[in-house]
């Protein structure tokens, strides 16, 4: 490699880090000027000129306020979509004579010019990270105006699914010796069980029976995309408190029988719907199994974020048909501080667990998938719904979202692919007898399709 090439790579790396961290003051540019630069960039042929122009565009877009970024996305939707006349002509030519040449012509005019624009913006120093942040600003606007801005999001997501595919991702362990700049991000990005300070982070990373792994992308080498925290235990824990307890007994990894994935955090909102979590869990499980042959069980200790909202949304006609124990459970969890009363906790156990079984096994969306987002993720990865834990998470968040419920999803490595296919093709929910046995005995109480 030449000295010029080495210097170029070094400068690009430095540029990527400072751009993603937001260290440079962006220049103030109006949307029409940015639009003109975008058209020039798409039509340019010189690589050096294109890289410089891409950097100017990204710098200008970063400086846009909320109104400006909305105008920018509208501009992309209006000025960088396929030409309908050219598209109709190419489609007609292919219909009349479906040759490789006419197909290539159709594909060329059908691809939105936005995709080529995004590919060229990606050449700028830190371009990949900036496009991720750009989509983060786009997503809230898409929810308000999906017809107009949905195609812009589709183009970005399409490119991200290629750029962030498993072949490009690097799995790296995170431990107490990891650079502080990355550890700070672990604290910041933790989305399931908040890390309040450095001492709490140390409790999760330093003990010999704790592990943490993250995926990184070569274009964003110092910022994790997703990470998973793992507890090595002698059995499946019944609560998150037992996992996070700083006074718990620490066991040697060689004595552990179970690997518990107790927190999985996606780090960037701009990568929503770009799935690599399934690869992370499966690879970490395989790697742990390779290093510790004594590990027999791989499970999650997962939240149930939609359970309380589902109960709240049940129509009265369905509430009237619930079992008495279920009605009583709904009444009790509506009281303040019910979880602090041992008698109340015991009283509602059967009712709340029965409702949970209905929620996981019967409550479906219109596409046939479970209501719960975490369930969709793990079942789609080929896991089995293994056990539901009453009051597994009595934190304020756990009570608000799930009335304290937590759940185990079991990753039986030899059967993961089989279960993944059954779920993907038939929407088959793999569940243990311990879970299916919680359903009420009477028929007719399916409670399907409750929003």
Secondary structure, DSSP 8 states (H G I E B T S, - for coil): --HHHHHHHHHHHHHHHHHHHT-S------HHHHHHHHHHHHH---HHHHHHHHHHHHHHHHT--HHHHHHHHHHHHHHSS--HHHHHHHHHHHHHS--HHHHHHHHHHHS-HHHHHHHHHTTSTTHHHHHHHHHHHHHHHHHH-HHHHHHHHHHHHHHHHHHTSGGGEEEEE--TTS-HHHHHHHHHH--SS---SHHHHHHHHTSTTEEEEEEEETTBTTS-SEEEEEEEESS--S-HHHHH-TTS----GGG--EEEEEEEEE--GGGTT---HHHHHHHHHHHHHHH-TT--EEEE-B--TTHHHHHHH--HHHHTTS-HHHHHHHHHHTSTTGGG-HHHHHHHHHHHHHHHHHHHHT-B-TTSSBS-HHHHHHHHTT-EEEEEETTS--SHHHHHHHTT-EEEEE--GGGHHHHHHHHHHH----B-HHHHTTS-SSSS---TT--
